[in-house]
Structures are given as C-alpha cells and as structure tokens.
C-alpha cells in the first residue's frame, strides 16, 4: 500500500483505529505464517502485505509496543501481559488469546490478514479456530517457511550488531565497509551470544520440538503449505504465490 499504515487498531487495541482505512482487495487473504528464526519470514510478510494488500498482525509487535503505551491506552489483556513480562515469565496462552480477542475486528478487516507469531501452540491454534468459527471467518492457508538448519546457522551466526548504535550487519550478506566496525558510528561490531552457532542449533531444536505438533495440526486440516526459504527474497515470494495458487487460496495474485 502506498500510504503508511500504523496498524494502531492491532497494536493498541480498544477503540484505536489504523491510520489508513482498509481497502478490500479483489481477493482478500487470511493466512497464518510459520517459520524458524532466520528463514526470512519477516521479509516475506512485508512483501505479501505490500503486494496483496493484507495487513500483518504480529503479536510480537504488540508486546514490543506495549511498554511505550501510557497506562490509559493499555487494554486489560495488555496490562496482564505486561505483568508477566515484568516478572520475566512467559505470557500464557490464555492471555495471548485475550489479546487477540480484544482485536477481533482486525480479523474481520476487509483487507485480510497475515497472523505472525500466533498461534504458537496447538492449544492456541484450537482457540483461534474456535474464534474464527464464531466470527464466520475462514482461514485460507498456513504458510510454513522451511530452510535446512545449516543455512539457518550460517544466516544467524553471521550477524553482527554495533555495540553503540545497535545497527545490524552480516559478515557475508551485508558486511561493513571496515571489518568489525560500524559504518554509521564506528562502534565495535559484536556477535550476540544467542547468534553463536551452538546457541542457534539449540534454538532450532527447541523450535522444531514446539512447532512440529502445530504443523501437524494444520496439515491434518489441509491448511499447511510448506515453502522452501532458500534463495533470494523475490524467488521465495514467487514460490509462495505459486504454492497459494496450487492450493486454490488465490486466484488473482499476479494482478
């Protein structure tokens, strides 16, 4: 979309409304996105939203924005989520679902949606299914981006972050002009502990173990669409469109 959408209706909940009114595309899409860290799921979400006219509904964006919202603008579920986060606890399924319920009008949006970061468990998927049924909303597909673990390790372990301005580089895909120094402020580039190869492999093991039941849940319902995340973003995007066409979830994707 040419205008910038602040997605206030999703980020803030309650009576907040987005800066850009919804525009009903010829074929609105209602999708769930799955994919391990490092597969490029975020880039694909941006491309899909920009070109298909859908809106990215990321629960992570809600959590990131929550702390900066004044108390008077926080919904009850958001306050509950912040309490868990302040204690360093995981936000439970019931609270995450409450956050989505408070924003159910976003699921009814004429532009369609891309749910990113939710559901994460089978319990959340079942709850979402019940919510969509009550709202008479049909989920078109669950896009699952897949990449061999060695490539994920290479992508994530190659990241370097500036200790000063926090700019992010990559040793092969986006190297700094001067090795180990930030292009912007000259600060030292560092590798985060959770980007070290051994840490990445451990994260992938945890992700696979937690996500397999969710993928199986959607596969059994005929909704799972697995897409190779190898190659350039544009090639992955074209692969996504082809997969959706093959499933029958899109008829005018090339327009």
Buried (B, 14 or more C-beta within 10 A) or exposed (E): BEEEBEBBBBBBBBEBEBEBEBEEBEBBBBBBBBBBBBBBBBBBBBBBBEBBBBBBBBBEBBBEBBEEBEEEBBBEBBEBBBEEBEEEEEBEBEBBBBBBEBBBEBBEBEBBBBBBBBBBBBBBBEBBBEBBEEEEBEBBBBBBBBBEBEEBBBBBBBBBBBEEEEBEBBBEEEBBEEEEBBBEEEBEBEBEEEBBBEBBBEBBEEBEEEBEEBBEBBBEEEBBBBBBBBEEEEEBBBBBBEBBBEBEBBEEBEE
